Amino acid sequence: MRTCETCGAELVRHRKHSRKQWAEKRFCDRWCSAQRLVLPRSCACGCGERPLPQRKYVKGHRPLKLTRGGYRKVWAPRHPLAHKNGSVLEHRKVLYDAGVDVPAGADVHHRNGNKSDNRLENLEVIAKDDHTRLHAPERRSTHCPQGHEFTPQNTAFNPSGWRYCKQCNRERARASYRAKAAA
């Protein structure tokens, strides 16, 4: 097993490496390769060991990024859940690293509703349809586009199951009647 000279991580041989490239490989990535130029040769305490680099960003070596949905992504290209671009959803990574299995067709629910709180005790694996049902009241609008409140007295459902505002429907019917009468 060969390790990176800078950080000590295990070196991985990719299919693109020729025998010569693999024989010359000394660092796990470009960042570690660049650090050999800026790191001191020995530790400041005098022990004689070469110090480990302090990466600028602690989590995943790169800055945290957010998805459109507000979930945090970390850069971990060697993680089993990593996408092609090397990013992993942090909440799924936390569960995987803790040994919790997330089966296909299941979602990870944040118990306190904060998508950036990825502590293990805040995460829960639930079925996709249960997760949708759990968050449906948050997504449902309380007023129609014209601003009328959806109350039981003001709400009706069409044959396909969509709800509509009774007051808006009455106003549309009256306008249509007036237009026909005027013509």
MDTraj code that builds the backbone (N, CA, C; nanometers):
import mdtraj as md
import numpy as np

residues = "MET ARG THR CYS GLU THR CYS GLY ALA GLU LEU VAL ARG HIS ARG LYS HIS SER ARG LYS GLN TRP ALA GLU LYS ARG PHE CYS ASP ARG TRP CYS SER ALA GLN ARG LEU VAL LEU PRO ARG SER CYS ALA CYS GLY CYS GLY GLU ARG PRO LEU PRO GLN ARG LYS TYR VAL LYS GLY HIS ARG PRO LEU LYS LEU THR ARG GLY GLY TYR ARG LYS VAL TRP ALA PRO ARG HIS PRO LEU ALA HIS LYS ASN GLY SER VAL LEU GLU HIS ARG LYS VAL LEU TYR ASP ALA GLY VAL ASP VAL PRO ALA GLY ALA ASP VAL HIS HIS ARG ASN GLY ASN LYS SER ASP ASN ARG LEU GLU ASN LEU GLU VAL ILE ALA LYS ASP ASP HIS THR ARG LEU HIS ALA PRO GLU ARG ARG SER THR HIS CYS PRO GLN GLY HIS GLU PHE THR PRO GLN ASN THR ALA PHE ASN PRO SER GLY TRP ARG TYR CYS LYS GLN CYS ASN ARG GLU ARG ALA ARG ALA SER TYR ARG ALA LYS ALA ALA ALA".split()
xyz = np.array([
    [0.0838, -0.1179, 0.0000],
    [0.0000, 0.0000, 0.0000],
    [0.0886, 0.1247, 0.0000],
    [0.0633, 0.2122, -0.0958],
    [0.1403, 0.3360, -0.1049],
    [0.0569, 0.4503, -0.0508],
    [0.1252, 0.5449, 0.0147],
    [0.0539, 0.6581, 0.0741],
    [0.1074, 0.7893, 0.0195],
    [0.0241, 0.8924, 0.0313],
    [0.0602, 1.0269, -0.0126],
    [0.1712, 1.0799, 0.0779],
    [0.2721, 1.1418, 0.0188],
    [0.3840, 1.1951, 0.0972],
    [0.3445, 1.3145, 0.1824],
    [0.2367, 1.3842, 0.1449],
    [0.1961, 1.5028, 0.2197],
    [0.0989, 1.4714, 0.3315],
    [-0.0136, 1.4059, 0.2987],
    [-0.1178, 1.3857, 0.3999],
    [-0.1259, 1.2434, 0.4525],
    [-0.0613, 1.1479, 0.3879],
    [-0.0623, 1.0101, 0.4360],
    [-0.1809, 0.9284, 0.3872],
    [-0.2657, 0.9842, 0.3004],
    [-0.3811, 0.9107, 0.2478],
    [-0.3331, 0.8022, 0.1519],
    [-0.4122, 0.6953, 0.1418],
    [-0.3769, 0.5858, 0.0527],
    [-0.3894, 0.6311, -0.0929],
    [-0.2897, 0.5971, -0.1742],
    [-0.2934, 0.6321, -0.3157],
    [-0.3780, 0.5302, -0.3909],
    [-0.4606, 0.5803, -0.4816],
    [-0.5497, 0.4956, -0.5598],
    [-0.5036, 0.4984, -0.7049],
    [-0.4872, 0.3800, -0.7635],
    [-0.4454, 0.3741, -0.9037],
    [-0.5683, 0.3725, -0.9923],
    [-0.5782, 0.4713, -1.0787],
    [-0.6889, 0.4802, -1.1723],
    [-0.6510, 0.4101, -1.3018],
    [-0.7507, 0.3744, -1.3798],
    [-0.7260, 0.3065, -1.5071],
    [-0.6449, 0.3940, -1.6025],
    [-0.6575, 0.5253, -1.5877],
    [-0.5867, 0.6152, -1.6791],
    [-0.4358, 0.6203, -1.6536],
    [-0.3903, 0.5714, -1.5382],
    [-0.2474, 0.5757, -1.5066],
    [-0.1720, 0.4650, -1.5798],
    [-0.0682, 0.5029, -1.6497],
    [0.0194, 0.4025, -1.7096],
    [0.1116, 0.3498, -1.5992],
    [0.1891, 0.2468, -1.6292],
    [0.2815, 0.1925, -1.5287],
    [0.3815, 0.2980, -1.4852],
    [0.4289, 0.3748, -1.5807],
    [0.5262, 0.4794, -1.5499],
    [0.4647, 0.5876, -1.4609],
    [0.3422, 0.6302, -1.4947],
    [0.2746, 0.7320, -1.4130],
    [0.2513, 0.6805, -1.2712],
    [0.2103, 0.5542, -1.2596],
    [0.1840, 0.4977, -1.1270],
    [0.3133, 0.4879, -1.0464],
    [0.4221, 0.4529, -1.1124],
    [0.5504, 0.4420, -1.0434],
    [0.5983, 0.5783, -0.9928],
    [0.5636, 0.6861, -1.0651],
    [0.6067, 0.8207, -1.0265],
    [0.5079, 0.8919, -0.9343],
    [0.3900, 0.8344, -0.9139],
    [0.2868, 0.9008, -0.8331],
    [0.3283, 0.9056, -0.6864],
    [0.3303, 1.0291, -0.6299],
    [0.3710, 1.0474, -0.4899],
    [0.2643, 1.1155, -0.4055],
    [0.1641, 1.1767, -0.4709],
    [0.0645, 1.2559, -0.3981],
    [-0.0762, 1.2133, -0.4392],
    [-0.1736, 1.2306, -0.3474],
    [-0.3114, 1.1879, -0.3756],
    [-0.3849, 1.2839, -0.4674],
    [-0.3512, 1.4127, -0.4642],
    [-0.4156, 1.5089, -0.5533],
    [-0.3243, 1.6295, -0.5760],
    [-0.3708, 1.7241, -0.6549],
    [-0.2890, 1.8408, -0.6875],
    [-0.2614, 1.9276, -0.5654],
    [-0.3591, 1.9353, -0.4753],
    [-0.3414, 2.0180, -0.3559],
    [-0.2225, 1.9673, -0.2744],
    [-0.2191, 1.8367, -0.2519],
    [-0.1079, 1.7785, -0.1746],
    [0.0245, 1.7956, -0.2487],
    [0.0201, 1.7861, -0.3805],
    [0.1415, 1.8048, -0.4588],
    [0.1951, 1.9468, -0.4429],
    [0.1050, 2.0453, -0.4401],
    [0.1465, 2.1848, -0.4243],
    [0.1973, 2.2126, -0.2838],
    [0.1481, 2.1390, -0.1844],
    [0.1878, 2.1634, -0.0457],
    [0.3338, 2.1283, -0.0198],
    [0.3917, 2.0408, -0.0994],
    [0.5322, 2.0045, -0.0773],
    [0.6231, 2.1261, -0.0931],
    [0.5749, 2.2267, -0.1692],
    [0.6548, 2.3459, -0.1915],
    [0.6433, 2.4469, -0.0773],
    [0.5312, 2.4441, -0.0049],
    [0.5088, 2.5451, 0.0987],
    [0.5243, 2.4922, 0.2414],
    [0.5212, 2.3602, 0.2595],
    [0.5343, 2.3050, 0.3943],
    [0.6802, 2.3044, 0.4389],
    [0.7048, 2.3322, 0.5660],
    [0.8423, 2.3212, 0.6147],
    [0.8874, 2.1753, 0.6140],
    [1.0182, 2.1543, 0.6039],
    [1.0724, 2.0180, 0.5972],
    [1.0583, 1.9420, 0.7276],
    [1.0579, 2.0118, 0.8401],
    [1.0441, 1.9425, 0.9678],
    [0.9511, 2.0226, 1.0588],
    [0.8988, 1.9555, 1.1591],
    [0.8024, 2.0147, 1.2515],
    [0.8685, 2.1249, 1.3351],
    [0.7913, 2.2249, 1.3736],
    [0.8434, 2.3376, 1.4510],
    [0.8826, 2.2976, 1.5931],
    [0.8263, 2.1891, 1.6442],
    [0.8572, 2.1483, 1.7822],
    [0.9939, 2.0817, 1.7923],
    [1.0538, 2.0452, 1.6791],
    [1.1864, 1.9852, 1.6811],
    [1.1867, 1.8341, 1.6818],
    [1.0724, 1.7707, 1.6627],
    [1.0661, 1.6244, 1.6664],
    [1.1248, 1.5618, 1.5401],
    [1.1402, 1.6413, 1.4332],
    [1.2008, 1.5910, 1.3103],
    [1.1017, 1.5379, 1.2095],
    [0.9746, 1.5217, 1.2488],
    [0.8742, 1.4722, 1.1537],
    [0.8233, 1.5860, 1.0669],
    [0.7824, 1.5501, 0.9471],
    [0.7244, 1.6503, 0.8573],
    [0.5800, 1.6755, 0.9007],
    [0.5398, 1.8028, 0.9161],
    [0.4033, 1.8307, 0.9637],
    [0.2983, 1.7991, 0.8581],
    [0.1781, 1.7595, 0.9056],
    [0.0671, 1.7378, 0.8140],
    [0.0118, 1.8728, 0.7710],
    [-0.0356, 1.8837, 0.6490],
    [-0.0897, 2.0116, 0.6030],
    [-0.2214, 2.0438, 0.6714],
    [-0.2463, 2.1722, 0.6933],
    [-0.3750, 2.2167, 0.7451],
    [-0.4537, 2.2706, 0.6264],
    [-0.5491, 2.1947, 0.5826],
    [-0.6272, 2.2382, 0.4674],
    [-0.7116, 2.3586, 0.5060],
    [-0.7361, 2.4438, 0.4076],
    [-0.8096, 2.5672, 0.4321],
    [-0.9520, 2.5387, 0.4772],
    [-1.0172, 2.4384, 0.4176],
    [-1.1538, 2.4035, 0.4506],
    [-1.1528, 2.2681, 0.5185],
    [-1.2107, 2.2603, 0.6366],
    [-1.2031, 2.1389, 0.7156],
    [-1.2875, 2.0275, 0.6565],
    [-1.4142, 2.0533, 0.6243],
    [-1.5028, 1.9468, 0.5785],
    [-1.4792, 1.9169, 0.4316],
    [-1.4256, 1.8025, 0.4006],
    [-1.4135, 1.7565, 0.2636],
    [-1.3131, 1.8303, 0.1785],
    [-1.2249, 1.9097, 0.2377],
    [-1.1154, 1.9774, 0.1692],
    [-1.1578, 2.0921, 0.0785],
    [-1.2843, 2.1122, 0.0566],
    [-1.3315, 2.2216, -0.0279],
    [-1.4463, 2.2895, 0.0442],
    [-1.4831, 2.4099, 0.0027],
    [-1.5925, 2.4771, 0.0717],
    [-1.7238, 2.4012, 0.0559],
    [-1.8090, 2.4138, 0.1567],
    [-1.9398, 2.3508, 0.1499],
    [-2.0241, 2.4203, 0.0440],
    [-2.1026, 2.3430, -0.0256],
    [-2.1922, 2.3990, -0.1257],
    [-2.3329, 2.3537, -0.0935],
    [-2.4300, 2.4286, -0.1425],
    [-2.5699, 2.3941, -0.1194],
    [-2.6356, 2.3549, -0.2508],
    [-2.7268, 2.2577, -0.2437],
    [-2.8065, 2.2221, -0.3600],
    [-2.9193, 2.3233, -0.3735],
    [-2.9945, 2.3151, -0.4814],
    [-3.1088, 2.4058, -0.4985],
    [-3.2104, 2.3872, -0.3872],
    [-3.2206, 2.2663, -0.3351],
    [-3.3152, 2.2388, -0.2274],
    [-3.2652, 2.2815, -0.0904],
    [-3.1408, 2.3280, -0.0810],
    [-3.0876, 2.3753, 0.0462],
    [-3.0073, 2.2720, 0.1237],
    [-2.9805, 2.1554, 0.0645],
    [-2.9021, 2.0531, 0.1323],
    [-2.7540, 2.0799, 0.1113],
    [-2.6735, 2.0446, 0.2117],
    [-2.5300, 2.0692, 0.2038],
    [-2.4605, 1.9558, 0.1303],
    [-2.3650, 1.9936, 0.0428],
    [-2.2826, 1.8956, -0.0282],
    [-2.1390, 1.9136, 0.0170],
    [-2.0687, 1.8029, 0.0327],
    [-1.9264, 1.8074, 0.0648],
    [-1.8505, 1.7361, -0.0458],
    [-1.7256, 1.7702, -0.0594],
    [-1.6425, 1.7102, -0.1625],
    [-1.5667, 1.5927, -0.1038],
    [-1.6008, 1.4731, -0.1471],
    [-1.5345, 1.3512, -0.1023],
    [-1.5337, 1.2535, -0.2191],
    [-1.4427, 1.2711, -0.3147],
    [-1.4481, 1.1922, -0.4378],
    [-1.4281, 1.0425, -0.4185],
    [-1.3676, 1.0009, -0.3101],
    [-1.3431, 0.8570, -0.2887],
    [-1.4528, 0.7891, -0.2076],
    [-1.5542, 0.8649, -0.1664],
    [-1.6631, 0.8090, -0.0860],
    [-1.7530, 0.7235, -0.1757],
    [-1.8063, 0.6121, -0.1246],
    [-1.8919, 0.5253, -0.2072],
    [-2.0181, 0.5933, -0.2601],
    [-2.0670, 0.6966, -0.1928],
    [-2.1872, 0.7667, -0.2376],
    [-2.1576, 0.8871, -0.3262],
    [-2.0321, 0.9070, -0.3615],
    [-1.9928, 1.0263, -0.4370],
    [-2.0512, 1.0250, -0.5781],
    [-2.0916, 1.1436, -0.6232],
    [-2.1374, 1.1617, -0.7608],
    [-2.0143, 1.1689, -0.8512],
    [-2.0364, 1.1802, -0.9816],
    [-1.9252, 1.1865, -1.0767],
    [-1.8355, 1.3065, -1.0504],
    [-1.8947, 1.4170, -1.0007],
    [-1.8154, 1.5369, -0.9752],
    [-1.7459, 1.5336, -0.8392],
    [-1.7596, 1.4259, -0.7619],
    [-1.6906, 1.4116, -0.6346],
    [-1.7670, 1.4627, -0.5147],
    [-1.8893, 1.5132, -0.5332],
    [-1.9646, 1.5667, -0.4205],
    [-2.0575, 1.4601, -0.3624],
    [-2.0854, 1.4744, -0.2327],
    [-2.1744, 1.3836, -0.1606],
    [-2.2691, 1.4684, -0.0778],
    [-2.3971, 1.4321, -0.0738],
    [-2.4895, 1.5007, 0.0155],
    [-2.4479, 1.4686, 0.1585],
    [-2.4284, 1.5725, 0.2378],
    [-2.3694, 1.5543, 0.3705],
    [-2.4562, 1.4676, 0.4604],
    [-2.5889, 1.4828, 0.4555],
    [-2.6737, 1.4028, 0.5443],
    [-2.6666, 1.2541, 0.5088],
    [-2.6556, 1.2223, 0.3813],
    [-2.6428, 1.0812, 0.3429],
    [-2.5050, 1.0265, 0.3797],
    [-2.4033, 1.1093, 0.3702],
    [-2.2674, 1.0686, 0.4083],
    [-2.2602, 1.0392, 0.5581],
    [-2.3249, 1.1238, 0.6392],
    [-2.3253, 1.1042, 0.7843],
    [-2.3899, 0.9706, 0.8194],
    [-2.5040, 0.9410, 0.7566],
    [-2.5710, 0.8137, 0.7836],
    [-2.4878, 0.6951, 0.7368],
    [-2.4277, 0.7051, 0.6185],
    [-2.3465, 0.5953, 0.5659],
    [-2.2266, 0.5687, 0.6565],
    [-2.1600, 0.6760, 0.6992],
    [-2.0425, 0.6601, 0.7854],
    [-2.0785, 0.6041, 0.9219],
    [-2.2039, 0.6248, 0.9647],
    [-2.2493, 0.5700, 1.0935],
    [-2.3004, 0.4271, 1.0788],
    [-2.3052, 0.3760, 0.9556],
    [-2.3486, 0.2381, 0.9332],
    [-2.4985, 0.2231, 0.9142],
    [-2.5703, 0.3331, 0.8931],
    [-2.7147, 0.3278, 0.8712],
    [-2.7403, 0.3118, 0.7216],
    [-2.8202, 0.2110, 0.6859],
    [-2.8493, 0.1843, 0.5457],
    [-2.9689, 0.2669, 0.5011],
    [-2.9565, 0.3322, 0.3850],
    [-3.0679, 0.4059, 0.3248],
    [-3.1086, 0.3288, 0.2001],
    [-3.2148, 0.2463, 0.2087],
    [-3.2533, 0.1650, 0.0924],
    [-3.3097, 0.2500, -0.0198],
    [-3.3144, 0.1915, -0.1387],
    [-3.3734, 0.2615, -0.2533],
    [-3.5209, 0.2848, -0.2237],
    [-3.5716, 0.4015, -0.2581],
    [-3.7113, 0.4344, -0.2316],
    [-3.7325, 0.4930, -0.0930],
    [-3.6241, 0.5276, -0.0253],
    [-3.6346, 0.5885, 0.1068],
    [-3.5700, 0.7261, 0.1044],
    [-3.6146, 0.8124, 0.1949],
    [-3.5608, 0.9473, 0.2069],
    [-3.5012, 0.9653, 0.3453],
    [-3.4162, 1.0667, 0.3565],
    [-3.3601, 1.1037, 0.4864],
    [-3.4352, 1.2280, 0.5331],
    [-3.4972, 1.2180, 0.6508],
    [-3.5770, 1.3280, 0.7060],
    [-3.4981, 1.3981, 0.8166],
    [-3.4958, 1.5321, 0.8114],
    [-3.4350, 1.6119, 0.9183],
    [-3.5446, 1.6397, 1.0213],
    [-3.5325, 1.5849, 1.1394],
    [-3.6387, 1.5930, 1.2399],
    [-3.6729, 1.7359, 1.2795],
    [-3.5721, 1.8221, 1.2909],
    [-3.6007, 1.9590, 1.3342],
    [-3.6302, 2.0525, 1.2174],
    [-3.6292, 2.0021, 1.0931],
    [-3.6623, 2.0825, 0.9766],
    [-3.5473, 2.1651, 0.9229],
    [-3.4329, 2.1655, 0.9908],
    [-3.3166, 2.2430, 0.9477],
    [-3.2300, 2.1543, 0.8577],
    [-3.2249, 2.1870, 0.7289],
    [-3.1533, 2.1022, 0.6327],
    [-3.0027, 2.1061, 0.6502],
    [-2.9502, 2.2047, 0.7208],
    [-2.8057, 2.2108, 0.7411],
    [-2.7639, 2.1475, 0.8739],
    [-2.8597, 2.0993, 0.9531],
    [-2.8289, 2.0305, 1.0788],
    [-2.8185, 1.8812, 1.0495],
    [-2.6969, 1.8337, 1.0257],
    [-2.6760, 1.6954, 0.9836],
    [-2.6180, 1.6084, 1.0940],
    [-2.6563, 1.6361, 1.2178],
    [-2.6158, 1.5485, 1.3272],
    [-2.6923, 1.4172, 1.3145],
    [-2.6315, 1.3075, 1.3570],
    [-2.6924, 1.1754, 1.3426],
    [-2.8263, 1.1671, 1.4157],
    [-2.8361, 1.2296, 1.5337],
    [-2.9609, 1.2232, 1.6105],
    [-3.0740, 1.3050, 1.5464],
    [-3.0420, 1.3908, 1.4502],
    [-3.1439, 1.4706, 1.3821],
    [-3.1909, 1.4057, 1.2520],
    [-3.1265, 1.2985, 1.2087],
    [-3.1588, 1.2348, 1.0814],
    [-3.2388, 1.1072, 1.1030],
    [-3.3327, 1.0839, 1.0128],
    [-3.4189, 0.9673, 1.0233],
    [-3.4468, 0.9151, 0.8828],
    [-3.4394, 0.7840, 0.8632],
    [-3.4674, 0.7236, 0.7331],
    [-3.6142, 0.6815, 0.7320],
    [-3.6906, 0.7378, 0.6366],
    [-3.8319, 0.7020, 0.6238],
    [-3.8655, 0.6794, 0.4763],
    [-3.9767, 0.6106, 0.4520],
    [-4.0191, 0.5812, 0.3154],
    [-4.0519, 0.7108, 0.2419],
    [-4.0306, 0.7103, 0.1105],
    [-4.0499, 0.8314, 0.0291],
    [-4.1931, 0.8841, 0.0372],
    [-4.2941, 0.7945, 0.0311],
    [-4.4325, 0.8416, 0.0359],
    [-4.4689, 0.8974, 0.1734],
    [-4.4151, 0.8384, 0.2800],
    [-4.4374, 0.8931, 0.4147],
    [-4.3726, 1.0304, 0.4293],
    [-4.2547, 1.0460, 0.3705],
    [-4.1836, 1.1740, 0.3769],
    [-4.2614, 1.2825, 0.3012],
    [-4.3163, 1.2466, 0.1866],
    [-4.3972, 1.3406, 0.1098],
    [-4.5217, 1.3805, 0.1882],
    [-4.5882, 1.2824, 0.2492],
    [-4.7080, 1.3095, 0.3286],
    [-4.6761, 1.3978, 0.4492],
    [-4.5587, 1.3757, 0.5072],
    [-4.5171, 1.4523, 0.6246],
    [-4.4972, 1.6001, 0.5909],
    [-4.4429, 1.6295, 0.4715],
    [-4.4141, 1.7677, 0.4331],
    [-4.5240, 1.8315, 0.3479],
    [-4.6308, 1.7590, 0.3139],
    [-4.7360, 1.8135, 0.2279],
    [-4.8032, 1.9377, 0.2870],
    [-4.8362, 1.9422, 0.4165],
    [-4.9002, 2.0631, 0.4703],
    [-4.8145, 2.1885, 0.4568],
    [-4.6812, 2.1755, 0.4602],
    [-4.5927, 2.2916, 0.4472],
    [-4.5997, 2.3500, 0.3069],
    [-4.6163, 2.2636, 0.2076],
    [-4.6118, 2.3079, 0.0687],
    [-4.7466, 2.3566, 0.0183],
    [-4.8522, 2.3207, 0.0868],
    [-4.9857, 2.3541, 0.0394],
    [-5.0150, 2.5012, 0.0645],
    [-5.0660, 2.5679, -0.0368],
    [-5.0950, 2.7103, -0.0222],
    [-5.2200, 2.7299, 0.0631],
    [-5.2272, 2.8422, 0.1315],
    [-5.3408, 2.8727, 0.2182],
    [-5.4376, 2.9688, 0.1519],
    [-5.3956, 3.0304, 0.0396],
    [-5.4789, 3.1268, -0.0305],
    [-5.4737, 3.0992, -0.1814],
    [-5.5803, 3.1370, -0.2507],
    [-5.5830, 3.1233, -0.3969],
    [-5.4997, 3.2353, -0.4581],
    [-5.4717, 3.2308, -0.5887],
    [-5.3899, 3.3360, -0.6508],
    [-5.4470, 3.4772, -0.6362],
    [-5.5812, 3.4893, -0.6212],
    [-5.6413, 3.6218, -0.6027],
    [-5.6410, 3.6662, -0.4574],
    [-5.5937, 3.5805, -0.3665],
    [-5.5811, 3.6193, -0.2264],
    [-5.6935, 3.5739, -0.1360],
    [-5.7903, 3.4971, -0.1857],
    [-5.8988, 3.4468, -0.1009],
    [-5.8477, 3.3264, -0.0209],
    [-5.8855, 3.3211, 0.1055],
    [-5.8379, 3.2133, 0.1920],
    [-5.9090, 3.0824, 0.1583],
    [-5.8334, 2.9718, 0.1601],
    [-5.8927, 2.8400, 0.1400],
    [-5.9494, 2.7920, 0.2730],
    [-6.0753, 2.8193, 0.2970],
    [-6.1450, 2.7694, 0.4162],
    [-6.2372, 2.6572, 0.3712],
    [-6.2885, 2.5755, 0.4631],
    [-6.3811, 2.4691, 0.4206],
    [-6.5043, 2.5232, 0.3473],
    [-6.5511, 2.6435, 0.3841],
    [-6.6685, 2.7008, 0.3182],
    [-6.6343, 2.7569, 0.1795],
    [-6.5094, 2.7934, 0.1567],
    [-6.4693, 2.8586, 0.0326],
    [-6.3907, 2.7658, -0.0604],
    [-6.3836, 2.6365, -0.0281],
    [-6.3036, 2.5436, -0.1068],
    [-6.3912, 2.4345, -0.1665],
    [-6.3693, 2.4057, -0.2945],
    [-6.4383, 2.2957, -0.3616],
    [-6.3359, 2.2183, -0.4435],
    [-6.3746, 2.0974, -0.4838],
    [-6.2843, 2.0128, -0.5609],
    [-6.3500, 1.9753, -0.6927],
    [-6.2735, 1.9828, -0.8018],
    [-6.3279, 1.9447, -0.9326],
    [-6.3210, 1.7928, -0.9477],
    [-6.3781, 1.7343, -1.0521],
    [-6.3813, 1.5882, -1.0673],
    [-6.2430, 1.5214, -1.0683],
    [-6.1399, 1.5932, -1.1119],
    [-6.0066, 1.5314, -1.1137],
    [-5.9344, 1.5450, -0.9793],
    [-5.9965, 1.6081, -0.8822],
    [-5.9398, 1.6139, -0.7474],
    [-5.8698, 1.7435, -0.7129],
    [-5.8601, 1.8387, -0.8072],
    [-5.7947, 1.9664, -0.7784],
    [-5.8902, 2.0566, -0.7027],
    [-5.8383, 2.1285, -0.6052],
    [-5.9228, 2.2210, -0.5302],
    [-5.9252, 2.3570, -0.5991],
    [-6.0332, 2.4271, -0.5784],
    [-6.0450, 2.5624, -0.6328],
    [-6.1228, 2.6495, -0.5354],
    [-6.1104, 2.7794, -0.5553],
    [-6.1734, 2.8786, -0.4698],
    [-6.3162, 2.9026, -0.5204],
    [-6.4163, 2.8860, -0.4335],
    [-6.5555, 2.9052, -0.4731],
    [-6.5835, 3.0508, -0.5080],
    [-6.5248, 3.1442, -0.4341],
    [-6.5489, 3.2858, -0.4587],
    [-6.4962, 3.3261, -0.5971],
    [-6.3758, 3.2799, -0.6310],
    [-6.3195, 3.3088, -0.7641],
    [-6.4065, 3.2460, -0.8731],
    [-6.4563, 3.1251, -0.8481],
    [-6.5410, 3.0576, -0.9445],
    [-6.6704, 3.1364, -0.9670],
    [-6.7315, 3.1879, -0.8576],
    [-6.8525, 3.2696, -0.8703],
    [-6.8248, 3.3964, -0.9508],
    [-6.7121, 3.4628, -0.9213],
    [-6.6770, 3.5862, -0.9925],
    [-6.6537, 3.5588, -1.1416],
    [-6.5900, 3.4466, -1.1747],
    [-6.5680, 3.4091, -1.3147],
    [-6.7012, 3.3830, -1.3853],
    [-6.7929, 3.3131, -1.3165],
    [-6.9236, 3.2820, -1.3753],
    [-7.0025, 3.4108, -1.3996],
    [-6.9995, 3.5042, -1.3036],
    [-7.0712, 3.6320, -1.3202],
    [-7.0138, 3.7120, -1.4373],
    [-6.8817, 3.7187, -1.4476],
    [-6.8180, 3.7915, -1.5581],
    [-6.8535, 3.7310, -1.6920],
    [-6.8572, 3.5975, -1.6971],
    [-6.8923, 3.5271, -1.8205],
    [-7.0386, 3.5552, -1.8585],
    [-7.1284, 3.5561, -1.7583],
    [-7.2715, 3.5838, -1.7821],
    [-7.2893, 3.7267, -1.8345],
    [-7.2192, 3.8226, -1.7721],
    [-7.2296, 3.9623, -1.8150],
    [-7.1772, 3.9796, -1.9582],
    [-7.0676, 3.9117, -1.9898],
    [-7.0091, 3.9220, -2.1245],
    [-7.1056, 3.8663, -2.2301],
    [-7.1724, 3.7534, -2.1971],
    [-7.2680, 3.6956, -2.2916],
    [-7.3918, 3.7851, -2.3070],
    [-7.4367, 3.8449, -2.1953],
    [-7.5547, 3.9317, -2.1992],
    [-7.5277, 4.0595, -2.2776],
    [-7.4044, 4.1096, -2.2675],
    [-7.3683, 4.2333, -2.3384],
    [-7.3507, 4.2086, -2.4884],
    [-7.3203, 4.0872, -2.5278],
    [-7.2925, 4.0592, -2.6698],
    [-7.4161, 4.0351, -2.7497],
])
top = md.Topology()
chain = top.add_chain()
for i, resn in enumerate(residues, 1):
    res = top.add_residue(resn, chain, resSeq=i)
    for name in ("N", "CA", "C"):
        top.add_atom(name, md.element.get_by_symbol(name[0]), res)
traj = md.Trajectory(xyz[None], top)
